[in-house]
Amino acid sequence: MSGTLVLVRHGQSEWNLKNLFTGWRDVDLTDLGREEAKAGGERLKARGLKFDIAFTSDLMRAQKTCQIILDVVGQSDLETIRNQALNERDYGDLSGLNKDDARKKWGEEQVHIWRRSYDVPPPGGESLKDTGARVWPYYLHDLQPHVLRGETVLVAAHGNSLRALIMALDGTSGEEIVNLELATGVPIIYKLNADSTVASKEVLA
């Protein structure tokens, strides 16, 4: 019995637009972000996908993306579980800073290391490895059992929490996963085998 796992990064947020480090700061979607979420929902609707349960983070931008998609596919009242285990990586002292200003303060190379290394956290924040340390157990205990029962599961979350999840699903190394770019509002559909391995993966770009 094969289940389906659909991953979606939230639509563009107000701070994405302003080029700010967001992390756990709770900011809203832009108009474009809402349109991206709607477009993702339309692609899923065109596939005839119906969900059994949805999961999202504790942050508004992911929750609103999730709700827009469910509205589009005609499942507005679907059970949706929110948990901070799916939150974006915590950028610590970088949160709220413009990325160009951060480069002026700490230098281009140091900011690049914080953004693109697997296990080096910014001051007061999390590395991608740290993010994975909360995402992976939550996936194994709370999400995966639904998929292995043959259900179709929607996860609307963030660039780095989804990177951590994709790393586990695809068997990608830490060095490779930091370079993976996830488009906003674009669904990724995984079909899982009964033994939890990936049967297929498709990006609905």
C-alpha positions as CSV (number, residue, x, y, z in Angstrom):
1,M,0.0,0.0,0.0
2,S,1.5,3.3,-1.1
3,G,0.8,6.6,0.6
4,T,1.3,10.1,-0.8
5,L,3.3,12.9,0.9
6,V,2.9,16.4,-0.6
7,L,5.4,19.1,0.5
8,V,4.9,22.8,-0.1
9,R,7.1,25.7,0.8
10,H,5.0,28.7,1.9
11,G,4.3,31.5,-0.7
12,Q,6.4,34.6,-0.7
13,S,6.3,36.4,2.7
14,E,6.6,40.1,3.4
15,W,10.1,39.6,4.6
16,N,11.1,37.5,1.6
17,L,10.2,40.5,-0.4
18,K,12.3,42.9,1.8
19,N,15.3,40.5,1.7
20,L,15.2,40.0,5.5
21,F,16.2,37.0,7.6
22,T,12.9,35.7,8.9
23,G,13.4,32.5,10.8
24,W,10.8,32.2,13.6
25,R,9.5,35.8,13.2
26,D,5.8,35.6,12.4
27,V,5.2,37.5,9.2
28,D,2.3,37.4,6.7
29,L,2.2,36.4,3.0
30,T,2.4,39.1,0.3
31,D,-0.3,39.3,-2.4
32,L,2.1,37.3,-4.6
33,G,2.6,34.8,-1.9
34,R,-1.2,34.2,-1.7
35,E,-1.3,33.8,-5.5
36,E,1.6,31.3,-5.4
37,A,-0.2,29.2,-2.8
38,K,-3.4,29.4,-4.9
39,A,-1.5,28.3,-8.0
40,G,0.0,25.4,-6.0
41,G,-3.5,24.4,-4.9
42,E,-4.7,24.6,-8.5
43,R,-2.0,22.2,-9.7
44,L,-2.9,19.7,-6.9
45,K,-6.6,20.1,-7.8
46,A,-5.9,19.3,-11.4
47,R,-4.3,16.1,-10.3
48,G,-7.5,15.2,-8.4
49,L,-5.6,14.9,-5.1
50,K,-7.6,14.7,-1.9
51,F,-5.9,14.9,1.5
52,D,-6.6,12.9,4.6
53,I,-4.8,15.2,7.0
54,A,-2.6,18.3,6.8
55,F,0.4,19.5,8.9
56,T,1.9,22.9,9.1
57,S,4.2,25.0,11.3
58,D,3.4,27.4,14.2
59,L,4.0,30.3,11.8
60,M,1.3,32.3,9.9
61,R,2.9,32.2,6.5
62,A,2.9,28.4,6.4
63,Q,-0.6,28.2,8.0
64,K,-2.1,30.6,5.4
65,T,-0.4,28.7,2.5
66,C,-1.9,25.5,3.9
67,Q,-5.4,26.9,4.2
68,I,-5.3,28.5,0.7
69,I,-4.4,25.2,-0.8
70,L,-7.1,23.3,1.1
71,D,-9.7,26.0,0.1
72,V,-8.7,25.5,-3.6
73,V,-9.0,21.7,-3.5
74,G,-12.3,21.9,-1.7
75,Q,-11.2,20.7,1.7
76,S,-11.4,23.9,3.8
77,D,-12.3,22.0,7.0
78,L,-9.7,19.3,6.8
79,E,-8.0,18.4,10.1
80,T,-4.8,20.4,10.2
81,I,-2.1,19.9,12.9
82,R,0.2,22.8,13.7
83,N,3.6,22.2,15.4
84,Q,6.7,24.3,15.8
85,A,8.8,21.2,14.9
86,L,8.1,22.3,11.3
87,N,9.1,25.9,11.8
88,E,11.7,27.6,9.7
89,R,15.3,27.4,10.9
90,D,15.9,29.9,13.7
91,Y,18.3,32.5,12.4
92,G,19.0,33.9,15.9
93,D,20.8,37.2,15.9
94,L,20.3,37.5,12.1
95,S,16.5,37.5,12.4
96,G,14.9,40.7,11.1
97,L,18.2,41.9,9.5
98,N,18.5,42.8,5.8
99,K,20.8,40.2,4.2
100,D,23.0,43.0,2.7
101,D,23.3,44.7,6.1
102,A,24.3,41.4,7.7
103,R,27.0,41.1,5.1
104,K,28.3,44.6,6.0
105,K,28.3,43.7,9.7
106,W,29.9,40.2,9.6
107,G,31.4,40.0,6.1
108,E,30.2,38.3,2.9
109,E,32.1,35.0,3.7
110,Q,30.8,34.6,7.2
111,V,27.2,35.2,6.3
112,H,27.6,32.8,3.4
113,I,28.9,30.2,5.8
114,W,25.9,30.7,8.1
115,R,23.4,30.5,5.3
116,R,24.9,27.7,3.3
117,S,26.8,25.4,5.6
118,Y,25.1,22.3,7.0
119,D,26.2,22.5,10.7
120,V,27.4,26.0,11.5
121,P,24.7,28.0,13.2
122,P,24.4,31.8,13.2
123,P,24.8,33.5,16.7
124,G,21.9,32.4,18.9
125,G,20.3,30.4,16.1
126,E,20.1,27.0,14.4
127,S,22.1,25.3,11.7
128,L,20.3,23.2,9.1
129,K,21.5,20.1,11.1
130,D,19.9,21.5,14.2
131,T,16.7,22.1,12.3
132,G,16.8,18.5,11.1
133,A,17.2,17.3,14.7
134,R,13.6,18.5,15.4
135,V,12.1,17.8,12.0
136,W,13.2,14.2,11.6
137,P,11.7,12.8,14.9
138,Y,8.4,14.6,14.2
139,Y,8.2,13.2,10.7
140,L,8.9,9.6,12.0
141,H,6.5,9.8,14.9
142,D,3.7,12.0,13.6
143,L,3.7,12.3,9.8
144,Q,5.1,9.1,8.4
145,P,2.6,6.7,10.1
146,H,-0.3,8.4,8.1
147,V,1.5,8.0,4.8
148,L,2.4,4.3,5.5
149,R,-1.3,3.7,6.2
150,G,-1.9,4.7,2.6
151,E,-3.2,8.2,3.4
152,T,-2.5,11.4,1.4
153,V,-0.7,14.0,3.6
154,L,-0.1,17.7,3.0
155,V,2.8,19.4,4.7
156,A,3.0,23.2,4.3
157,A,6.2,24.5,5.9
158,H,9.4,26.4,5.2
159,G,12.6,26.3,3.0
160,N,14.8,24.8,5.7
161,S,12.4,22.5,7.6
162,L,11.5,21.1,4.2
163,R,15.2,20.8,3.2
164,A,15.7,18.7,6.3
165,L,12.8,16.5,5.4
166,I,13.8,16.1,1.7
167,M,17.4,15.2,2.9
168,A,15.9,12.3,4.8
169,L,13.6,11.2,2.0
170,D,16.1,11.5,-0.8
171,G,19.2,10.3,1.1
172,T,21.0,13.5,0.3
173,S,24.2,14.6,2.0
174,G,24.4,17.7,4.2
175,E,26.8,19.3,1.7
176,E,24.3,18.7,-1.1
177,I,21.1,19.7,0.6
178,V,22.2,23.2,1.5
179,N,22.3,24.0,-2.2
180,L,18.8,22.8,-2.9
181,E,16.5,25.7,-3.9
182,L,12.8,25.3,-3.1
183,A,10.4,27.4,-5.1
184,T,7.7,29.1,-3.1
185,G,4.2,27.6,-3.4
186,V,5.4,24.7,-5.7
187,P,4.1,21.2,-4.5
188,I,6.5,18.3,-4.4
189,I,4.7,14.9,-4.5
190,Y,6.3,11.8,-3.0
191,K,4.8,8.3,-3.2
192,L,6.2,6.1,-0.5
193,N,6.5,2.3,-0.4
194,A,5.1,0.3,2.5
195,D,8.7,0.1,3.9
196,S,8.9,4.0,3.9
197,T,11.3,4.2,0.9
198,V,10.5,6.6,-1.9
199,A,8.7,5.1,-4.8
200,S,8.5,8.3,-6.9
201,K,9.0,12.0,-6.6
202,E,7.5,14.8,-8.8
203,V,7.8,18.5,-8.6
204,L,4.6,20.3,-9.9
205,A,6.4,23.4,-11.2
